[in-house]
Amino acid sequence: MDRLETAHEAFRKYALKGVEEFNVGVGRYVIMPDHMHFFVRGDNQFNLGKWVNGLKRAISVALGGTNNRPLWQPGFFDHLLRNDESYAQKWEYVRQNPVRAGLVDSAAAWRYQGKIVTIDRA
């Protein structure tokens, strides 16, 4: 299994655990060779930073990462979708990442994407 497949499997496992145990929903996502994009929702008690750190840790462990060499940059970048923004438009931009990176000819051909739960807003 290649690194992206391993990361994808670990991402899905962690995201499904979040749905079952913590009422955290991961919508659509794309796993890239050096980063990932995903849409996530949680209740008022949801701590995105803590959740992302757990996700990074889970994927690092799956990839055989050690504490000697970090696999991830510190922190993360987030963006809150506002009422006037379309989830569908943001998703289309995100899913085109592999095409813009020259990894595939069409977004549909990228194997490392999917959806855990439906969180569409529009």
C-alpha positions in Angstrom: 0.0 0.0 0.0 1.4 3.4 -0.9 1.7 6.3 1.5 -1.3 8.2 0.1 -3.5 5.0 0.4 -2.3 4.5 4.0 -3.0 8.2 4.8 -6.4 7.9 3.2 -7.3 4.8 5.2 -6.1 6.4 8.5 -8.1 9.6 7.7 -11.3 7.7 7.0 -10.8 5.6 10.2 -10.3 8.7 12.3 -13.2 10.6 10.7 -15.6 7.7 11.2 -14.5 7.4 14.9 -15.3 11.1 15.2 -18.8 10.6 13.9 -19.4 7.6 16.2 -17.8 8.9 19.4 -17.6 12.7 19.3 -20.5 13.9 17.1 -17.9 15.4 14.7 -18.8 15.2 11.0 -16.3 15.2 8.2 -18.0 16.0 4.9 -16.0 16.0 1.7 -12.3 15.7 1.7 -9.2 15.5 -0.5 -5.9 14.0 0.6 -2.9 15.4 -1.3 0.7 14.2 -1.1 1.7 17.0 1.2 -1.5 18.3 2.8 -5.2 17.7 3.0 -8.5 19.6 2.7 -11.7 18.7 4.4 -15.0 20.1 5.6 -15.8 19.4 9.2 -18.6 20.3 11.5 -19.0 19.9 15.3 -21.2 21.1 18.1 -20.5 24.1 20.4 -18.0 22.0 22.4 -16.0 21.0 19.4 -12.3 21.9 19.5 -11.0 22.0 16.0 -7.4 22.3 17.0 -7.5 19.3 19.3 -9.3 17.3 16.6 -6.8 18.2 13.9 -3.9 17.4 16.1 -5.4 14.0 16.8 -6.0 13.5 13.1 -2.3 14.3 12.3 -1.2 11.9 15.0 -3.4 9.1 13.7 -2.1 9.5 10.2 1.5 9.8 11.4 1.2 6.6 13.3 -0.3 4.8 10.4 2.6 6.0 8.2 5.1 4.8 10.7 6.2 8.3 11.7 8.4 8.9 14.7 8.9 11.8 17.0 12.3 12.3 15.5 10.9 13.7 12.2 7.7 15.6 12.0 5.4 14.7 9.1 3.2 17.8 9.5 3.7 21.6 9.7 2.7 23.0 13.1 -0.9 24.3 13.3 -3.4 24.4 10.5 -5.4 26.8 8.3 -9.1 26.9 8.7 -11.9 28.9 7.0 -15.4 29.2 8.3 -18.0 29.1 5.6 -20.3 32.1 5.9 -24.0 32.2 4.8 -23.2 33.8 1.5 -20.6 31.2 0.6 -21.5 28.0 -1.2 -20.3 24.7 0.1 -20.6 23.3 -3.4 -18.4 26.1 -4.9 -15.8 25.6 -2.2 -15.8 21.9 -2.7 -15.4 22.2 -6.4 -12.3 24.4 -5.8 -10.9 21.9 -3.3 -11.5 18.9 -5.5 -9.6 20.5 -8.4 -6.4 20.6 -6.3 -5.0 17.3 -7.8 -5.7 18.7 -11.3 -4.0 22.0 -10.6 -1.0 20.1 -9.1 -0.7 18.1 -12.3 -1.4 14.8 -10.5 -4.5 13.8 -12.6 -6.3 15.0 -15.7 -9.7 15.2 -14.0 -10.8 15.6 -10.3 -12.9 12.4 -10.6 -9.7 10.4 -11.3 -8.1 11.3 -7.9 -8.5 8.2 -5.7 -7.8 10.0 -2.4 -11.0 11.9 -1.9 -14.5 11.1 -0.6 -17.2 12.0 1.9 -17.9 10.7 5.4 -21.2 12.4 6.1 -23.4 14.9 4.3 -22.9 18.4 5.6 -23.9 20.4 2.5 -25.3 23.8 3.4 -26.9 24.9 0.1 
